[in-house]
Amino acid sequence: MKTLQTKHPLAIRWFHWVNFPVLALMVWSGLKIYRAYDVYRIGFGSWTLFRFDKEFLSHLGITQGLAVGMAWHFLFGWIFAINGALYVGYLTVSGAWRQILPNRSSLKEAWQVVLHDLRIRKEPLPKAKFNGAQKIAYTGVVLLGFIALASGLAIYKPVQLAFLLFVFGGYQGARFVHFWVCMLFVLFFVVHIVQVARAGWNNFRSMITGREIVIEEQPNV
Protein backbone atom coordinates (compact mmCIF):
# COMPACT_ATOMS: atom_id res chain seq x y z
CA MET A 1 0.00 0.00 0.00
CA LYS A 2 1.30 3.45 -0.91
CA THR A 3 1.11 6.24 1.66
CA LEU A 4 2.33 9.84 1.83
CA GLN A 5 4.70 10.53 4.69
CA THR A 6 6.26 13.80 5.81
CA LYS A 7 10.03 13.91 5.23
CA HIS A 8 11.35 17.49 5.07
CA PRO A 9 9.80 20.40 7.04
CA LEU A 10 9.15 23.71 5.30
CA ALA A 11 12.10 25.47 6.95
CA ILE A 12 14.63 22.91 5.68
CA ARG A 13 13.20 23.16 2.17
CA TRP A 14 13.41 26.95 2.20
CA PHE A 15 17.02 26.93 3.43
CA HIS A 16 17.92 24.36 0.77
CA TRP A 17 16.33 26.14 -2.18
CA VAL A 18 17.67 29.55 -1.14
CA ASN A 19 21.16 28.17 -0.62
CA PHE A 20 21.41 26.32 -3.93
CA PRO A 21 21.29 29.32 -6.34
CA VAL A 22 23.11 31.60 -3.87
CA LEU A 23 26.02 29.18 -3.55
CA ALA A 24 26.11 28.69 -7.32
CA LEU A 25 26.35 32.46 -7.81
CA MET A 26 29.02 32.64 -5.10
CA VAL A 27 31.13 30.11 -7.00
CA TRP A 28 30.60 31.94 -10.30
CA SER A 29 31.49 35.37 -8.91
CA GLY A 30 34.38 33.94 -6.89
CA LEU A 31 35.92 32.46 -10.03
CA LYS A 32 35.61 35.85 -11.75
CA ILE A 33 37.65 37.31 -8.90
CA TYR A 34 40.15 34.46 -9.05
CA ARG A 35 40.59 34.94 -12.81
CA ALA A 36 42.46 38.18 -12.14
CA TYR A 37 45.17 36.23 -10.30
CA ASP A 38 45.00 32.56 -11.38
CA VAL A 39 47.84 30.94 -9.46
CA TYR A 40 46.55 27.55 -8.34
CA ARG A 41 47.21 24.19 -9.94
CA ILE A 42 47.22 20.46 -9.24
CA GLY A 43 50.71 19.01 -9.43
CA PHE A 44 53.95 18.27 -7.63
CA GLY A 45 57.07 20.40 -7.79
CA SER A 46 57.52 21.69 -11.33
CA TRP A 47 55.19 19.02 -12.75
CA THR A 48 51.60 20.23 -13.32
CA LEU A 49 48.68 17.90 -13.93
CA PHE A 50 46.06 20.63 -14.22
CA ARG A 51 46.01 24.40 -13.89
CA PHE A 52 43.05 26.63 -13.11
CA ASP A 53 44.10 29.33 -15.54
CA LYS A 54 42.31 31.97 -17.62
CA GLU A 55 42.00 29.64 -20.62
CA PHE A 56 40.25 26.96 -18.57
CA LEU A 57 37.93 29.50 -16.94
CA SER A 58 37.07 30.95 -20.35
CA HIS A 59 35.87 27.50 -21.45
CA LEU A 60 33.51 27.60 -18.46
CA GLY A 61 32.18 30.99 -19.52
CA ILE A 62 33.97 32.83 -16.72
CA THR A 63 34.93 36.10 -18.41
CA GLN A 64 37.16 38.88 -17.13
CA GLY A 65 35.43 41.24 -14.70
CA LEU A 66 37.07 41.68 -11.31
CA ALA A 67 34.85 44.56 -10.13
CA VAL A 68 31.65 42.79 -11.22
CA GLY A 69 32.76 39.56 -9.57
CA MET A 70 33.57 41.31 -6.29
CA ALA A 71 30.25 43.18 -6.24
CA TRP A 72 28.20 40.02 -6.75
CA HIS A 73 30.40 37.99 -4.40
CA PHE A 74 29.98 40.41 -1.50
CA LEU A 75 26.21 40.71 -2.06
CA PHE A 76 25.51 37.00 -2.16
CA GLY A 77 28.08 36.36 0.56
CA TRP A 78 25.85 38.14 3.08
CA ILE A 79 22.79 36.20 1.90
CA PHE A 80 24.79 32.97 2.18
CA ALA A 81 25.91 33.90 5.72
CA ILE A 82 22.41 34.85 6.92
CA ASN A 83 20.79 31.77 5.39
CA GLY A 84 23.48 29.55 6.89
CA ALA A 85 23.10 31.12 10.34
CA LEU A 86 19.32 30.65 10.22
CA TYR A 87 19.77 27.03 9.11
CA VAL A 88 22.16 26.22 11.96
CA GLY A 89 19.86 28.07 14.37
CA TYR A 90 16.87 26.03 13.19
CA LEU A 91 18.77 22.75 13.53
CA THR A 92 19.77 23.71 17.07
CA VAL A 93 16.35 24.90 18.29
CA SER A 94 14.31 22.15 16.60
CA GLY A 95 16.68 19.34 17.57
CA ALA A 96 16.96 18.32 13.90
CA TRP A 97 20.76 18.38 14.29
CA ARG A 98 20.47 14.88 15.79
CA GLN A 99 19.36 13.58 12.38
CA ILE A 100 22.41 14.83 10.46
CA LEU A 101 25.21 14.76 13.03
CA PRO A 102 27.47 11.73 12.41
CA ASN A 103 27.88 9.16 15.15
CA ARG A 104 30.29 6.30 15.79
CA SER A 105 28.65 4.08 13.19
CA SER A 106 28.39 6.72 10.44
CA LEU A 107 31.78 5.97 8.89
CA LYS A 108 30.98 2.26 8.63
CA GLU A 109 27.54 3.06 7.20
CA ALA A 110 29.09 5.45 4.68
CA TRP A 111 31.40 2.69 3.45
CA GLN A 112 28.39 0.40 2.99
CA VAL A 113 26.68 3.15 0.99
CA VAL A 114 29.73 3.41 -1.29
CA LEU A 115 29.72 -0.37 -1.82
CA HIS A 116 25.98 -0.26 -2.54
CA ASP A 117 26.35 2.55 -5.08
CA LEU A 118 29.15 0.63 -6.80
CA ARG A 119 26.80 -2.40 -6.89
CA ILE A 120 29.23 -4.47 -4.82
CA ARG A 121 26.87 -4.73 -1.88
CA LYS A 122 23.69 -6.53 -2.94
CA GLU A 123 21.70 -6.17 0.29
CA PRO A 124 19.45 -3.07 0.53
CA LEU A 125 20.60 -0.32 2.87
CA PRO A 126 18.80 0.10 6.22
CA LYS A 127 15.84 2.46 6.01
CA ALA A 128 16.63 5.83 7.58
CA LYS A 129 15.99 9.49 6.80
CA PHE A 130 19.73 10.05 6.33
CA ASN A 131 22.33 7.34 5.94
CA GLY A 132 25.89 7.56 7.26
CA ALA A 133 27.29 9.03 4.03
CA GLN A 134 24.63 11.75 3.98
CA LYS A 135 25.25 12.63 7.63
CA ILE A 136 28.97 13.04 7.00
CA ALA A 137 28.40 15.01 3.79
CA TYR A 138 25.74 17.37 5.19
CA THR A 139 27.69 18.06 8.37
CA GLY A 140 30.82 18.56 6.29
CA VAL A 141 29.04 21.13 4.11
CA VAL A 142 28.06 23.13 7.20
CA LEU A 143 31.71 23.14 8.30
CA LEU A 144 32.82 24.10 4.79
CA GLY A 145 30.39 27.03 4.87
CA PHE A 146 31.87 28.23 8.15
CA ILE A 147 35.44 27.94 6.81
CA ALA A 148 34.44 29.72 3.59
CA LEU A 149 32.96 32.65 5.52
CA ALA A 150 35.89 32.88 7.95
CA SER A 151 38.54 32.76 5.20
CA GLY A 152 36.52 35.15 3.03
CA LEU A 153 36.27 37.69 5.85
CA ALA A 154 40.02 37.34 6.46
CA ILE A 155 40.65 38.22 2.80
CA TYR A 156 38.06 41.02 2.81
CA LYS A 157 39.24 42.74 6.02
CA PRO A 158 42.83 41.58 6.61
CA VAL A 159 43.68 44.48 8.94
CA GLN A 160 40.48 44.63 10.99
CA LEU A 161 40.32 40.82 11.26
CA ALA A 162 44.03 40.17 11.69
CA PHE A 163 43.33 37.31 14.12
CA LEU A 164 41.51 35.43 11.35
CA LEU A 165 44.36 36.09 8.98
CA PHE A 166 46.74 34.62 11.56
CA VAL A 167 44.57 31.48 11.87
CA PHE A 168 44.85 30.87 8.12
CA GLY A 169 48.56 31.57 7.99
CA GLY A 170 48.42 34.97 6.34
CA TYR A 171 46.67 36.49 3.33
CA GLN A 172 47.88 33.91 0.82
CA GLY A 173 46.96 31.10 3.20
CA ALA A 174 43.42 32.46 3.59
CA ARG A 175 43.08 32.82 -0.19
CA PHE A 176 44.37 29.28 -0.72
CA VAL A 177 41.87 27.83 1.77
CA HIS A 178 39.03 29.91 0.33
CA PHE A 179 39.70 28.70 -3.22
CA TRP A 180 39.91 25.02 -2.35
CA VAL A 181 36.81 25.20 -0.17
CA CYS A 182 35.10 26.50 -3.31
CA MET A 183 36.36 23.46 -5.24
CA LEU A 184 35.00 21.14 -2.51
CA PHE A 185 31.61 22.86 -2.79
CA VAL A 186 31.67 22.24 -6.56
CA LEU A 187 32.54 18.58 -5.93
CA PHE A 188 29.64 18.32 -3.46
CA PHE A 189 27.34 19.91 -6.06
CA VAL A 190 28.25 17.30 -8.65
CA VAL A 191 27.99 14.31 -6.32
CA HIS A 192 24.75 15.60 -4.79
CA ILE A 193 23.06 16.09 -8.16
CA VAL A 194 24.16 12.64 -9.35
CA GLN A 195 22.83 11.05 -6.15
CA VAL A 196 19.52 12.92 -6.45
CA ALA A 197 19.17 11.70 -10.04
CA ARG A 198 19.91 8.12 -8.94
CA ALA A 199 17.41 8.31 -6.09
CA GLY A 200 14.59 9.21 -8.47
CA TRP A 201 11.61 11.54 -8.64
CA ASN A 202 10.08 10.52 -5.32
CA ASN A 203 13.13 11.69 -3.40
CA PHE A 204 13.35 14.96 -5.38
CA ARG A 205 9.65 15.67 -4.86
CA SER A 206 10.08 15.35 -1.09
CA MET A 207 12.41 18.36 -1.14
CA ILE A 208 9.70 20.37 -2.94
CA THR A 209 6.50 19.24 -1.23
CA GLY A 210 8.00 17.91 2.00
CA ARG A 211 6.37 14.50 1.57
CA GLU A 212 7.32 11.27 -0.14
CA ILE A 213 5.46 8.16 -1.23
CA VAL A 214 6.27 5.14 0.92
CA ILE A 215 5.26 1.60 -0.01
CA GLU A 216 4.20 -0.27 3.10
CA GLU A 217 4.12 -4.03 3.11
CA GLN A 218 0.82 -5.59 4.05
CA PRO A 219 1.02 -8.00 7.01
CA ASN A 220 0.36 -11.63 6.17
CA VAL A 221 -3.01 -12.70 7.52
Sequence and secondary structure as in RCSB ss.txt:
>XXXX:A:sequence
MKTLQTKHPLAIRWFHWVNFPVLALMVWSGLKIYRAYDVYRIGFGSWTLFRFDKEFLSHLGITQGLAVGMAWHFL
FGWIFAINGALYVGYLTVSGAWRQILPNRSSLKEAWQVVLHDLRIRKEPLPKAKFNGAQKIAYTGVVLLGFIALA
SGLAIYKPVQLAFLLFVFGGYQGARFVHFWVCMLFVLFFVVHIVQVARAGWNNFRSMITGREIVIEEQPNV
>XXXX:A:secstr
 EEEEE S HHHHHHHHHHHHHHHHHHHHHHHHHGGG   EEEETTEEEEE  HHHHHHTT  S HHHHHHHHHH
HHHHHHHHHHHHHHHHHHHSTHHHHS  TTHHHHHHHHHHHHTT   S     SS HHHHHHHHHHHHHHHHHHH
HHHHHH TTTTHHHHHHTTSHHHHHHHHHHHHHHHHHHHHHHHHHHHHH HHHHHHHHHSEEEEE      
